[in-house]
Amino acid sequence: MTELQALFPETYEGSRERFCNDLSTVQTLWPKAKLFQHVLSDDKDLTIDWLYSDATERNEKVVMVTTGEHGVECYVGSAILQRFIEVYMPRLDPRTTGILLVHAINPWGMKHRRRGNANNIDLNRTFLWDMGFDSTFNPEYDRIDSFLNPPSKLTNFFLSDLAYFLGLVWHIGRMGLRGFDGAQLLGQYHQPKGLFYGGKEMPEETRTLMGLYRQMLGSYKQVLHLDMHTGYGPRYQMSLVNSALDKRTSAKFVKRFDYPLVVAATADEFYAIRGDMIDYIYTLQQNEFPRTKLYATSFEFGAYGNVLHGLIHSPRVMIHENRVYWYGAGNEKILARAKHGFEELFNPAARDWREKAVADADQAFTGILKVEGFIP
Ligand SMILES: [Zn+2]
């Protein structure tokens, strides 16, 4: 079994190599498992990789684990995926259970340690059903655009933090906390350098994953999908974030899975999003595969916390990182500080954090796989 710190990869390439080598482990249970990949059109060194196998006797149910929709979050995602392969996969029944494991939905973002892809697109704003990439959507975003995306070099942390705090107080005073969060997080399709940008057309990463989801929903009677994220929620308690389209209450899930923290991706419990990947898979199931049983959720490993400190500082580090990416920093030290804060939000280095993250994942895997009938 991989030791705790070694679970967390240092580089995109190292993580991908380990994942590709997992094929032989998967094949001990699913002899026909194969490694597939999508090579990004603009950079042949970057690939979305997945391991897939049908059940060995009959396709009844499938478990999918996906990682790295937000590239930088794949360092933790890869660790948890590896944990799943080593500890939980051997407990599945290959005769009736298929398996789909996806490494780095957004490989560019993983390699370059950003949330978005090479075009600054937040892929979790691009899984749109029956609607286009509407540049007029979320006009409220423009009211906070210059606050979220200051169009100049970051030269002084003290001054930019001061501007941030004043701006935050002013915007929340004006729009209310919910209005502000909504404008910020919902997604936008017209500020290409801005945070939470969804692009102008469907990215290839999104198209690739949509194809896989369609294939799974069409091939099995039951689909379980677990998607790995970091950055939001309390620091020492991973949140299970359910789709708003799953109408069962969070309290019910807490009980069913014997897992302490479950929230729904609604403005009340988490935050609302347009173009969310988990919403997409529910919509696809409801519209085209109504007879397939589906449970899809996200594991959200928080870092800065969701009390005041975290709520204030999470956007701050994202703003700084995006700003130095587009406009640069006054010196190397400022650049390093901006990048470090961002890294600590999405890929915390502390050993105790990593221990708790793995323990929480263990508890969630066990509860979900049991209740969904994948392990005894
Ligand atoms: Zn994420």
Residues whose N, C-alpha, C, O or C-beta is under 5 A from the ligand:
A	BS01	ZN	H70 E73 H229 T230
